[in-house]
Amino acid sequence: MARSSKSSTLRSLLQGARERIVLLNTGVAALWFVELTDWIYFGGGLDQYGIEPRTASGLVGVLFAPFLHGNAPHLVGNTLSFWVLGFLCTQRQIGDFWSVALTSAATAGLGAWAFGKPESIHIGVSGVCFGFLGFLMGRGFFERRVAPILLSLTVILLFGGMMVTVLPTAADQGISWESHLFGWLGGLLVAWVVGHQLKARR
């Protein structure tokens, strides 16, 4: 019976890992499919459908901006952050990934639309990546349990340097600090909600 129980647990863990990997790979494939289509068939013309601050068309761009990227380095950098941070967000449950991704996409997009420089266009999935970062950094603080605290400290140690791009000075490098900041705040908001729900259950 003990062997059967251990075998069942191992299969469950492997199945969970497989589901998480498929989820992240599907997300990455979607990003690359859209960008390759843009490069090959539209010559980068789809970027115009990103977020243009305080315009009606730019508000619609909140839906499309995460799938659009300016060039290959932009997409590659976001792909790595999306996969690693997104995978870490699934460790408690896959639902956390979706909560953070959707919330941070909305907050990052609306933040860029409301506070971005006029006549600029904001594109990229980095706002969602910063949402993952905010969620992972906030879990330990809001949940107050050993495992989430260790995870938060590890993420801060490894990825904390990304936070320099939430400052307005990042605009000098062509970085949308607005989407980074508000995406991060969106992830932090989800961590706060989840933390309070877990405390209420305990």
N, C-alpha and C positions, 0 to 999 in steps of 0.2 A: 504493500500500500504506500509506503514512504517513497519508493522509487517511482511509482505511478504519479504521485502528487508532484514530485520534483520535475518529472518529465512534462506534466501538464503545465506547470508554472513556466518552464523553459519555453515550451511551444507558445504560450500566451505572450511572453516577453518578445520572442522573435516575431510573432505576428504583429504585435504593437509597433515594433521597430520598423517592420516592413511597411505598415500603413503610413507611418510618419515619413519615411523616405519617399514613398510614392507621392504623397501629398506635396512635399517640397520639390521633388523633381517635376511634378506636373506644373507647379507654379513657375518654376524656372523656364520650363519649356514654353509656357505661354508668353513670358517676357521675350524670349528669344525669337519665337515665331512672329510676334507682332513687329519686332524691330527689324528682323531680316526681311519681312514683307515690305516694311517702310523703305529700307535701303534699296532693295532690288526693284520694286515696282513704283515707288513714289519719290525716290531720290531724297528721302528725309522730309518730304513735304507734310507728313502726318504730324510733325512736331508743332505745327501751327494750331493744332487742336488741344494743346496743353492749357494751362491756367493763365489767363491774362487778367491781372488784378482789376477788380471793380468794373468788369464788363459782363454783359449778359452771356455772351459766348464763352467767356473765360470761366463762368460759373459752371457751365456744362462740362468744361474741361476737367473739372474735379473728378469726373468719372473715368476719363481717359488718361490723364497725366501719369499714373503709376506704370502704364504699359509703354510709355514713350521715353526714349533716351537719345541724347545728343550725339554720341559717338560710341565706338567700341570700348574704350577705357571706362567710360561712364557706366555702360551696361555690365561690364565684367566686374567692376568694383561693387556695384549694387547686387549683382548675382551672388557673390561670395557672402556679403553681409546678410542678404535675404535668406540664404540657405542655412548658414550657421546659426544666426540669431533666431530665425524662424523655427529651426529644429529644436533649439533649447526651449522655446515657448511651448512646445508640444509635450514636454516631459511629464507634466502633471496630467494633462488631458488634451486631446486634439482640439477640443472646443476653445481652449485658450488662444490657439493660433488664430482661429476665425474671429473671435471677439476683438483681439488686438489689431488684426489686419484691417478689418472693416472700420473700426473706430478710428484708428490712426490715419487711414486713408482719408476719412472724412475730415478729421481735425487738421491734418496737414494741408489738405486741399483748400479748406475754407480759410485757414490761417494765411496761406500764401495769397489767396484771392483778396482777403480783407486788408492785409498789411504789406503786400508785395509792391515793388517799385512800379509805377505806371509804365505801360508799354513794354514790360518784360513778359517773358513766357516761362512758366515753371513746369518742368517735366521730370519724370523719374520716380522710381519706387523707393527712393531713399527715405521719404517721409514715413513709409510703412516700416522700413528697417529701423528707424529711430523709435517708432512705436514699440517694436520688439525690444529694443534696448531699454526704453523707459519702463516697460512691464517687468523685465528681468531685474533691473536695478531696484524697482520698487517692491518686488515680492517680499524680500527679506524684511524690509521696514514695516510693511503692512500686515504680514502674516505672523511675524514674530516666532518662527519655528526654525530649528537648527538647519534643516536641509535648504529651505529657501534663503536663509541668511547666507549660507556658504555659497549658494549659487549666485546671489547678488554680489557678494564680495569678489567672486571669481570674474564675473562679467565686468564689474567696475575696473578690476585690475587689467583685464585683457582688452577691453573695448572702451574704457573711459576716455581715451584720447579723442574719440569721435566727437565728444561734447564741445570741442573748440569750434565746430562748425554750426553750432546753434547761436553763435554770436554774430551781430551785424557786420563785424569785420570780415566775415567769410564771404560777403557779397563781392569783395574786391577780387576774389578768385572765381567768380561766376557761380558760386554755390548758393542755392536757395536756403538761406538760414531760416527763413520763415517756415518752410515746410518741415525742416529738421526739428525746429523748436516745437511747433505745434503737433507734429507727429509724436515726438517724445512725450509731450504732455498727455496726448491721447492714450499712449501706452501706460503712463503713470496712473491715469484715471481708471483704466481697467484693473490695474493691480490693486488700487484702493477699493474698488467695488468687490473684487474677488476676495481680498483680504477680509473685508467686513462680513461677507457672506460666510466665510469659513469660521470666523470667530463666533458668529451667531449660531452656527451648527454645533460648535464645541460647547 
